[in-house]
Amino acid sequence: MTTSASAELSRLLFDGRYKQTHQDIRDLLLDPLFDPREGLTMDEAGKLAYERSRAVHAGLERPREILADPWRLFALAEWPSLVDVSTFSLLMVHYNLAFGTVVEHGARDDVKDLFDELDRLDSFSPYMATELGYGNNVAALRTEAVYDAGTETFVLNTPDALAQKYMSYSGFRDIPKLAVVMARLKADGKDHGVFPFLVRISDGNGLCEGVHAVPCPEKPVQGLDNGLTWFDHVRVPRRHLLHGDMGAFDDRGVFRPASGNQRKRFLRAMSRILPGRLCVSSAATGAGRAGVYIALRYAAQRLTNAPGRNDLPVIEYRSHQLALFTALAKTYAMTLLLNHAKRRFTQEARDTVPSELNHLVSITKALSTWEMTEVVAVCRERCGAQGIFSANRIADYGSLLQGLVTAEGDNQVLLATTAGQIIAQAGDEEPEAVPDPRGRELTDPWFLVSLLRYREAELLRAARAAMADDSGNRTYFDAWNATINLGLDMARTRGARTALECFAAAVDETRDGTARAALAPLAALYGLTEVRRDAGWFLARGALTAGQVDRAAAETEALCARLLPVAGTLVDAFHLSPDLLRAPIAADDYVAAFQERTGAAAPAPVRTAEGS
């Protein structure tokens, strides 16, 4: 790969920020501390993740500085999961959700000691929002903090099993924990809604008084101390309330909430969820790129038989190319979509987040984690039995993605909520014209963009009409329930259309000819894959001709043939290496690497009778 092509593709994938934002985090992971450890119990693996998290913390600037630069936070989300899924989870909960909440709502002189404790990572900070009976419906949570004016403390209590905090890290009692707990603030007989509190869960010698925790069942790969946690009238000092600009105590010791309703204050209290969704997407796209990198390197070496020969690399088969090159196209598309969302977030995110930004981030989170789940599954399957081993990473990435689909808002619920908000907006824009397919090439990304834009607009128009239909005796729920799947399809199409627009724009702005020659067919493959999902819909509306639909499969095959000689160029821009991933099948000689990992000696050469 030429240096200029490498630099250009890297610039696109890392938004021109690799050296200053990503490289030192990546290089930390080369430390032998991150070498694979086999045969560990789940508890041992979990304790190792805490040790690794401390090492990352020690090797970088302080968390408060990382939070001040969202690009740096997103990079921290992207790399550690490639070598330890659990370390990523710990770092993101501590840095973004928990300490990020403290920075935004508790940066006060009276809590400086607690602020510094978390900044130094003297204590880890679990984030306790989700409850067993309410899942992601945090607005309905029932853990309560009742203010006792006589002692100037809150009494934190879990009223019943439904309100137990669920999945937060409370199982290891010998690790100091200072949690951010979301609880319903009650004072002077009034319920003021959900606020964050700092609560000491464990001091390194066991759980603190009134705090109870039991471990959740084991889950694949991530050996962390997820648990059920509940509180029995735990006294929390008043200063531990992270009220920020959402309210305060007056001179007489009376709590005064800020103006606005409880929902507005709740959304402000949960402000770290939005950047958290971009962190989740960063981890997802990172895992997708690593999975494709490993699978393609293995495919270039794994020999198979073919008519007339028995030493053909499996990547030479068009069936293998279609699977892996489509996966590669999706990783590029989702990376470019995510970069677009990150830029918008860093430019526009304020105390009040614009609705369009919220929609973009939510759609990006849902689409990227779903797409990378599929990508990793395809890569695992195309690696055969080797894809099953944790040593080769891809199976672990699959477990990571399963968690990311749910994290920071379950994808289906998140996308449905976003779709509902988009549908409810005023819709007086001009109808999107049917694209004229005559004379258009199926490998032209901008033609494919126009098709997706048209489909998105038509689905949105149909959804708004369905919601506005007042015939019959329908409740609002009846109307939404009949529209929800249409809305989901519309929101997903918006994400794919935006991703393809970013992809097509990247091709147009690519300055290096070699990089452009590699990128152009990849963009076309992504767009054509998306359009083929709904080819019948486009055909029925005259947006595609019958001939185009008939040729789509052959065009896809031809794109694979164009991508075969440049696939290495495309993955080399990921800044991955066998030394970093330590996956035997990604090594330059996967057979020797697998032998070394298993401890098997190479077999002695077969001796013939003549040589005996």
C-alpha positions in Angstrom: 0.0 0.0 0.0 1.3 3.4 -0.9 2.1 5.8 1.9 -0.2 8.5 0.4 -3.1 6.1 0.0 -2.6 4.9 3.6 -2.6 8.4 4.9 -5.7 9.4 2.9 -7.8 6.5 4.0 -6.7 6.9 7.6 -7.6 10.6 7.4 -11.1 9.7 6.4 -11.6 6.9 8.9 -10.2 8.8 11.9 -11.4 12.3 10.8 -7.8 13.5 10.5 -7.2 12.9 14.3 -5.4 9.6 14.5 -2.0 10.8 15.7 -3.2 13.4 18.2 -6.3 11.6 19.5 -6.0 7.8 19.0 -2.4 6.6 18.7 -1.2 6.8 22.3 -4.3 4.9 23.5 -3.7 2.2 20.9 -0.1 2.0 21.8 -0.9 1.5 25.5 -2.6 -1.8 24.5 0.7 -3.2 23.3 1.8 -3.6 27.0 2.2 -7.2 28.0 -0.5 -6.6 30.7 -3.0 -6.9 27.8 -1.6 -10.2 26.5 -4.3 -13.0 26.4 -4.8 -15.0 29.6 -6.5 -18.3 29.3 -7.9 -20.5 32.0 -9.0 -17.6 34.2 -12.2 -17.9 36.3 -14.8 -15.3 35.7 -13.8 -13.5 38.9 -10.1 -13.6 37.9 -11.0 -12.1 34.5 -13.0 -9.4 36.1 -10.2 -8.5 38.6 -7.8 -8.4 35.6 -10.1 -5.9 33.8 -9.9 -3.6 36.9 -6.1 -3.8 36.8 -6.0 -3.1 33.1 -8.4 -0.1 33.6 -6.0 1.3 36.2 -3.1 0.9 33.7 -5.0 2.8 31.0 -5.9 5.5 33.5 -2.2 5.8 34.6 -1.0 6.1 31.0 -3.3 8.9 29.9 -4.2 12.4 31.1 -6.8 12.7 33.9 -10.4 11.8 33.3 -11.5 15.4 33.7 -9.2 16.4 30.8 -10.5 13.5 28.6 -14.1 14.6 29.3 -13.2 18.1 28.3 -12.3 16.8 24.8 -15.2 14.5 23.5 -13.0 13.3 20.6 -10.6 11.9 23.2 -13.4 10.2 25.1 -14.7 8.6 21.9 -11.2 7.3 21.1 -11.0 5.8 24.6 -14.2 4.0 23.8 -12.9 2.6 20.5 -9.6 0.8 21.4 -9.6 -1.1 24.7 -12.4 -3.4 23.7 -10.3 -4.8 20.9 -8.1 -6.6 23.4 -10.4 -6.7 26.5 -14.1 -6.2 26.3 -14.5 -5.9 30.1 -11.9 -3.1 30.3 -13.8 -1.0 27.8 -17.0 -1.5 29.9 -15.3 -0.4 33.1 -13.7 2.7 31.6 -16.8 3.9 29.8 -19.0 3.6 32.9 -16.5 5.3 35.1 -15.4 8.1 32.7 -18.5 8.9 30.8 -21.6 7.9 32.7 -20.5 8.3 36.3 -17.6 10.8 36.5 -19.1 12.7 33.5 -22.3 13.2 35.6 -20.1 14.4 38.6 -18.3 16.8 36.3 -21.5 18.2 34.8 -23.6 18.4 37.9 -21.3 18.2 40.9 -18.2 20.4 40.2 -18.5 22.3 43.5 -16.0 23.1 46.2 -17.9 21.1 48.8 -17.5 17.9 46.8 -14.0 18.5 45.6 -12.6 15.6 47.7 -15.0 13.2 46.1 -14.4 14.7 42.6 -10.6 14.2 43.1 -11.1 10.7 44.4 -12.8 9.7 41.2 -10.4 11.6 39.0 -7.5 9.8 40.5 -9.4 6.5 40.2 -8.9 5.8 43.9 -12.4 4.5 43.7 -14.3 3.2 40.7 -17.7 4.7 40.1 -20.6 2.4 39.0 -23.6 4.1 37.5 -26.9 2.9 39.0 -29.9 4.0 37.0 -31.6 0.9 35.5 -33.9 -1.0 37.8 -34.9 -4.6 37.7 -38.6 -4.0 37.1 -38.3 -1.1 34.7 -35.3 -1.7 32.5 -34.4 1.3 30.4 -37.5 3.2 31.5 -35.5 5.2 34.0 -38.0 8.0 34.3 -40.3 5.5 36.1 -37.6 4.3 38.6 -38.7 4.1 42.3 -35.5 4.1 44.3 -36.0 7.1 46.6 -33.9 9.6 48.5 -36.0 11.3 51.2 -34.5 14.4 52.7 -34.2 14.6 56.5 -33.8 18.3 57.3 -32.9 17.5 61.0 -29.7 15.6 60.0 -29.1 17.3 56.6 -29.0 13.9 55.0 -30.9 11.9 52.5 -32.3 8.5 53.4 -31.7 6.3 50.3 -34.0 3.3 50.2 -35.2 0.6 47.8 -38.9 0.1 48.3 -39.2 -3.4 46.7 -37.6 -5.9 44.4 -38.7 -4.1 41.3 -36.6 -1.1 42.3 -33.4 -3.0 42.8 -30.5 -1.5 40.8 -29.7 -3.9 38.0 -26.4 -4.7 36.2 -24.2 -2.1 37.8 -20.8 -3.1 39.1 -21.2 -3.9 42.8 -20.1 -7.6 43.1 -16.4 -7.1 44.0 -16.5 -5.9 47.6 -12.8 -5.5 48.0 -12.6 -2.7 45.3 -13.5 0.8 46.5 -16.7 2.0 44.8 -18.3 5.4 44.9 -21.4 5.1 42.8 -23.6 7.6 41.0 -27.1 6.5 42.0 -30.2 7.9 40.2 -33.0 8.2 42.8 -36.3 10.1 43.2 -35.6 13.1 45.4 -38.3 13.7 48.0 -38.3 16.7 50.3 -41.0 18.5 52.3 -43.5 15.9 51.2 -42.9 16.6 47.5 -41.5 14.4 44.8 -39.1 16.5 42.8 -38.2 13.8 40.3 -35.0 11.9 39.5 -31.6 13.3 40.5 -28.1 11.8 40.7 -26.5 11.1 44.1 -22.9 10.0 45.0 -23.2 7.0 47.3 -20.3 5.0 48.7 -21.0 1.4 47.9 -17.8 -0.3 49.2 -14.7 0.9 50.9 -12.3 -1.9 49.9 -13.2 -3.9 53.0 -16.7 -4.8 52.1 -20.1 -3.3 51.4 -21.0 -0.2 53.3 -23.7 -0.2 56.0 -27.2 -0.5 54.5 -25.9 -1.5 51.0 -26.8 -4.9 49.7 -25.6 -6.6 46.5 -25.7 -10.0 44.9 -24.0 -11.0 41.7 -25.9 -11.4 38.4 -25.6 -14.8 36.6 -22.5 -15.2 34.5 -22.5 -13.9 31.0 -20.1 -14.9 28.2 -16.7 -13.1 27.9 -17.3 -10.3 30.3 -16.2 -11.5 33.7 -17.3 -8.3 35.5 -19.1 -8.0 38.8 -22.5 -7.1 37.5 -25.0 -7.3 40.3 -28.4 -6.5 41.9 -28.0 -3.7 44.4 -30.4 -2.3 46.9 -30.4 0.1 49.8 -31.8 -0.2 53.2 -32.2 3.4 54.6 -28.7 4.4 53.8 -27.8 7.9 55.1 -26.3 10.1 52.3 -24.9 13.5 53.2 -26.7 16.4 51.6 -23.6 17.5 49.7 -23.7 14.2 47.8 -26.7 15.4 45.8 -25.4 16.3 42.3 -28.1 18.9 41.6 -26.1 21.1 39.2 -28.4 23.7 37.7 -31.5 21.5 38.3 -32.1 22.9 41.8 -30.5 23.8 45.1 -31.1 24.2 48.8 -31.9 27.8 49.8 -30.6 29.5 52.9 -33.3 28.0 55.1 -32.4 24.5 54.0 -35.4 24.1 51.7 -34.9 22.3 48.3 -35.9 24.5 45.4 -36.0 22.7 42.0 -35.1 24.7 38.9 -37.9 26.0 36.7 -39.4 23.6 34.3 -41.1 20.3 34.7 -39.7 17.0 36.1 -39.1 15.6 32.7 -36.9 18.5 31.7 -34.9 18.1 34.9 -34.7 14.3 34.3 -33.3 14.7 30.8 -30.7 17.2 32.2 -29.7 14.7 34.9 -29.3 12.0 32.3 -27.2 14.2 30.0 -24.3 11.7 29.7 -26.5 9.3 27.8 -26.1 11.2 24.5 -22.3 11.1 24.4 -22.5 7.6 25.8 -24.3 6.6 22.7 -21.4 7.9 20.6 -19.0 6.0 22.8 -21.0 2.8 22.3 -21.0 3.4 18.5 -17.2 4.0 18.7 -16.7 0.6 20.4 -19.0 -1.1 17.9 -17.3 0.3 14.8 -13.9 -0.5 16.3 -14.9 -4.1 16.8 -16.4 -4.3 13.3 -13.1 -3.1 11.7 -11.1 -5.5 13.8 -13.3 -8.4 12.9 -13.0 -7.6 9.2 -9.3 -7.1 9.5 -8.8 -10.5 11.1 -11.2 -12.3 8.8 -9.6 -10.9 5.6 -6.1 -11.6 6.7 -7.1 -15.2 7.5 -8.9 -15.6 4.2 -5.8 -14.5 2.2 -3.9 -17.4 3.8 -6.4 -20.1 4.4 -5.9 -22.6 1.5 -8.7 -24.7 0.0 -9.2 -26.8 -3.0 -10.7 -25.7 -6.3 -11.2 -27.4 -9.7 -7.7 -28.2 -10.9 -5.8 -27.0 -7.8 -5.7 -27.6 -4.1 -3.9 -24.5 -2.8 -6.4 -21.6 -3.6 -6.8 -19.0 -0.8 -10.4 -19.0 0.2 -10.7 -15.3 -0.5 -10.5 -16.1 -4.2 -14.0 -17.5 -4.0 -16.6 -14.9 -5.0 -19.0 -16.2 -2.3 -16.3 -15.4 0.3 -15.7 -12.0 -1.2 -19.3 -11.1 -1.2 -19.7 -11.8 2.5 -16.5 -10.1 3.6 -16.4 -7.2 1.2 -20.0 -6.4 2.1 -18.9 -6.5 5.8 -16.0 -4.2 4.9 -18.3 -1.8 3.1 -20.5 -1.6 6.2 -17.6 -0.9 8.5 -16.5 2.0 6.4 -20.1 3.3 6.1 -20.8 3.1 9.8 -17.4 4.7 10.7 -18.1 7.6 8.3 -21.6 8.0 9.7 -20.3 8.0 13.2 -17.7 10.6 12.3 -20.5 12.8 11.0 -22.4 12.4 14.2 -19.4 13.1 16.4 -18.7 16.3 14.5 -22.2 17.5 14.9 -22.2 16.6 18.6 -18.9 18.6 19.2 -20.2 21.6 17.3 -23.9 21.7 18.5 -24.2 19.9 21.9 -25.2 22.4 24.6 -27.4 22.3 27.7 -30.3 22.0 25.3 -29.6 19.5 22.6 -31.2 20.3 19.2 -33.7 17.6 18.2 -32.0 16.9 14.9 -28.8 16.1 16.7 -30.6 13.9 19.2 -32.2 12.0 16.2 -28.8 11.7 14.4 -27.0 10.3 17.5 -29.8 7.9 18.3 -30.1 6.5 14.8 -26.3 6.3 14.5 -26.2 4.3 17.8 -28.9 1.9 16.7 -27.8 1.4 13.1 -24.1 1.0 13.9 -24.5 -1.5 16.6 -27.0 -3.6 14.6 -24.8 -3.5 11.5 -21.6 -4.3 13.3 -23.4 -7.2 15.1 -24.1 -8.6 11.6 -20.6 -7.9 10.4 -19.0 -9.7 13.3 -21.3 -12.6 12.9 -20.4 -12.9 9.2 -16.7 -12.7 10.0 -16.9 -15.3 12.6 -18.8 -17.7 10.3 -16.4 -17.1 7.4 -13.5 -18.0 9.6 -15.0 -21.5 10.3 -13.9 -23.3 13.4 -11.1 -20.7 14.0 -13.7 -18.1 14.5 -15.1 -19.8 17.6 -11.9 -19.4 19.7 -11.7 -16.4 22.0 -8.0 -16.3 21.1 -9.0 -15.1 17.6 -11.1 -12.3 19.1 -14.1 -12.4 16.7 -16.3 -14.4 19.0 -15.6 -12.0 21.9 -16.5 -9.1 19.7 -19.9 -10.8 19.1 -20.5 -10.9 22.8 -19.5 -7.2 23.0 -21.9 -6.2 20.3 -24.8 -8.1 22.0 -24.3 -5.8 25.0 -23.9 -2.7 22.9 -27.2 -3.2 21.2 -28.8 -2.8 24.6 -26.5 -0.3 26.2 -27.5 3.4 26.4 -31.0 2.6 25.2 -32.2 -0.7 23.7 -32.0 -0.3 19.9 -35.6 -1.1 19.1 -37.0 1.1 21.8 -34.5 3.9 21.0 -35.2 3.8 17.3 -39.0 3.7 17.8 -38.8 6.7 20.1 -36.7 8.6 17.6 -39.1 7.6 14.8 -42.1 8.9 16.8 -40.4 12.2 17.4 -39.5 12.6 13.7 -43.1 11.7 12.6 -44.6 14.2 15.1 -42.6 17.1 13.7 -44.3 19.5 11.3 -44.3 17.9 7.8 -45.0 20.6 5.3 -42.0 20.0 3.1 -42.3 19.4 -0.6 -42.8 15.7 -1.5 -39.6 14.0 -2.8 -39.7 13.4 -6.5 -39.4 9.8 -7.8 -35.8 9.4 -9.0 -35.6 8.9 -12.8 -33.6 5.6 -13.2 -33.1 6.0 -17.0 -29.5 6.1 -17.9 -28.4 5.9 -14.3 -25.7 3.4 -13.1 -26.3 1.1 -10.2 -22.7 1.7 -9.2 -23.1 5.5 -8.9 -23.3 6.2 -5.1 -25.2 9.5 -5.6 -27.9 7.8 -7.6 -28.2 5.2 -4.8 -28.4 8.1 -2.3 -31.3 9.6 -4.2 -33.1 6.2 -4.1 -32.7 6.0 -0.3 -33.7 9.6 0.2 -36.9 9.0 -1.8 -37.7 5.9 0.2 -37.1 7.7 3.5 -39.4 10.5 2.4 -42.2 8.2 1.3 -42.1 6.2 4.5 -42.2 9.3 6.5 -45.1 10.7 4.5 -47.0 7.4 5.0 -46.3 7.3 8.7 -47.5 10.8 9.2 -50.7 10.1 7.3 -51.3 6.9 9.3 -50.9 8.8 12.6 -53.2 11.6 11.4 -56.0 9.2 10.3 -58.8 9.9 12.8 -61.3 7.5 11.2 -62.7 4.9 13.6 -62.4 5.1 17.3 -58.7 4.7 17.8 -56.7 5.7 20.8 -53.3 7.3 20.4 -51.7 3.9 21.3 -53.8 2.2 18.7 -52.6 4.6 16.0 -48.9 4.4 17.1 -49.0 0.6 17.4 -50.2 0.4 13.8 -47.5 2.8 12.7 -44.5 1.7 14.7 -42.9 -0.7 12.3 -43.3 1.7 9.4 -41.6 4.3 11.6 -38.7 1.9 12.4 -38.2 1.3 8.7 -38.2 5.0 8.1 -35.6 5.8 10.8 -33.4 3.0 9.7 -33.5 4.2 6.1 -32.6 7.7 7.3 -29.5 6.2 8.9 -28.5 4.3 5.8 -29.1 7.3 3.6 -27.0 9.5 5.8 -24.2 6.9 5.9 -24.2 6.6 2.1 -24.1 10.4 1.7 -21.1 10.5 4.0 -19.5 7.7 2.0 -20.2 9.3 -1.4 -18.8 12.6 -0.2 -15.7 10.9 1.1 -15.1 9.4 -2.4 -15.5 12.8 -4.0 -13.1 14.5 -1.6 -10.5 11.8 -1.6 -7.3 13.4 -2.9 -5.2 10.3 -3.5 -5.9 8.4 -6.7 -5.1 5.0 -5.3 -7.2 5.6 -2.3 -10.1 6.8 -4.4 -9.9 3.7 -6.7 -10.2 1.5 -3.6 -13.0 3.6 -1.9 -15.3 4.1 -4.9 -16.4 0.5 -5.5 -16.7 0.0 -1.7 -19.2 2.9 -1.5 -21.1 1.5 -4.4 -21.2 -1.9 -2.8 -22.7 -0.5 0.4 -25.3 1.6 -1.4 -26.3 -1.2 -3.7 -26.6 -3.6 -0.8 -29.0 -1.2 0.9 -31.1 -0.7 -2.3 -31.3 -4.4 -3.0 -33.0 -4.9 0.4 -36.1 -3.2 -1.0 -35.6 -3.6 -4.8 -39.3 -4.6 -5.2 -40.5 -1.4 -3.5 -38.3 0.7 -5.8 -39.5 -1.2 -8.9 -43.1 -0.9 -8.0 -42.8 2.9 -7.8 -40.7 3.3 -11.0 -37.5 4.3 -9.2 -35.7 1.3 -10.6 -36.3 -0.4 -14.0 -36.8 -4.1 -14.3 -33.5 -4.3 -16.1 -31.7 -2.6 -13.2 -33.2 -5.0 -10.7 -32.2 -7.9 -12.9 -28.6 -6.6 -13.2 -28.2 -5.8 -9.5 -26.7 -9.1 -8.5 -24.2 -9.1 -11.4 -23.2 -5.5 -10.6 -22.5 -6.6 -7.0 -20.4 -9.5 -8.3 -18.4 -7.1 -10.5 -17.8 -4.8 -7.5 -16.3 -7.7 -5.6 -14.0 -8.4 -8.4 -12.8 -4.8 -8.4 -12.3 -4.9 -4.6 -10.2 -8.0 -4.5 -6.9 -6.4 -5.4 -7.5 -3.4 -3.1 -8.9 -5.1 0.0 -5.6 -5.0 1.7 -5.2 -1.3 1.0 -8.6 -0.7 2.6 -8.0 -2.6 5.8 -4.4 -1.4 6.3 -5.9 2.0 7.0 -7.4 0.7 10.2 -4.1 1.1 12.2 -4.5 -2.5 13.4 -1.7 -5.1 13.5 -1.1 -8.7 14.5 1.0 -7.5 17.5 -1.9 -5.4 18.8 -4.8 -7.9 18.3 -2.7 -11.0 19.2 -5.1 -13.1 17.2 -3.3 -16.1 15.7 -5.3 -16.2 12.5 -4.4 -12.5 11.9 -0.6 -13.3 12.0 1.6 -13.2 8.9 1.8 -17.0 9.3 -1.4 -18.1 11.0 -0.3 -21.8 11.2 2.9 -21.0 13.1 1.0 -18.5 15.3 -1.7 -21.1 16.1 1.0 -23.7 16.9 2.7 -21.2 19.2 -0.5 -20.3 21.0 -1.5 -23.9 21.6 2.0 -25.0 22.6 2.0 -27.7 20.0 5.4 -28.6 18.4 5.5 -28.6 14.6 5.2 -32.1 13.4 8.4 -33.8 12.2 8.8 -34.1 8.4 7.5 -37.4 7.0 10.4 -39.7 6.1 10.1 -41.8 3.0 11.3 -45.4 2.8 14.2 -44.3 0.7 15.3 -41.8 3.3 14.9 -44.2 6.2 
